[in-house]
Structure formats: structure tokens, C-alpha cells
Amino acid sequence: MEISRMIATHPDVKGSINDVLVRCIDECISCAQTCVACADACMAEDMVADLRQCIRLALDCADVCAVAGKLGVRRTGSNEIVIRQAMELCAVACMECGEECARHGDQHEHCRICAEECHRCEALCREAAASITP
């Protein structure tokens, strides 16, 4: 976890890190990549027209996860209210994407994997949001 080491060196953090938030940041970045890969795989499927909503939700989730991860890393003049709201939004995006991908998981392995990743990220985002006090 390089991000944990990096945040710990930040002058405003002074070695005291929020472990739940750090795990969430890592998970958000991983989930963003997984969602992009799933959307791309969905576009390659013969039944791509039936997967439009799945593609849309996966791309939306990827964008929200990427933003939440980036905001969580920034520690100078920290804005806990925005970070907490970003984590809450990320949890919602992950929930929506995870539910949609789960509908296709029995037909498409990439959707099954994406659903699992989204559910993990959703849980960590909710935990991280609860750990942030403005």
C-alpha cells in the first residue's frame, strides 16, 4: 500500500492516517479500473444492445470511483465534508453498478467480477464515509 506510506509522510497528516479511508482509496482506484474493463468487455459482447445500461452504469461508477479516490488522497487543506460526500456518492454508484452487473453475472464472467468488486467498494466507501468527521 504505497498510498498509505505516501499519505503518512504528508506534513498535514503528521503520520496519523485514517486506515479505513486509505483502504477505501485503494479500493476506489481498483473498482474504477474494473468498471472500465467490464464496460469495454460488455461492448464486445454480441448482445451489446442488451447491455447498454450495464455499460452506462459501469462507466459512471468508474468516473465516480476515480474522483472519490483522488479526493481522498488530497490532504492539504483537507475538505472532509466533500470527501465524505464523495465516498457516499461512490457507495451509491457502486451499489447501482453492482446490482446491474449481478443481473448479467451468470452470462458474463466480467459482469460477475465487476459486481463483486463494486459490492466491496460500496462497503468500504460507506465505512470510510462514516469514519470522516468534519
Buried (B, 14 or more C-beta within 10 A) or exposed (E): EEBBEBBEEBEEBEEEBBEBBBBBBBBBBBBBBBBBBBBEBBEEBEEEEEBEEBBBBBBBBBBBBBBBBBBBBBBEEBEEEEBBBBBBBBBBBBBBBBBBBBBBBEEBEBBBBBBBBBBBBBBBBBBBBEBBEE
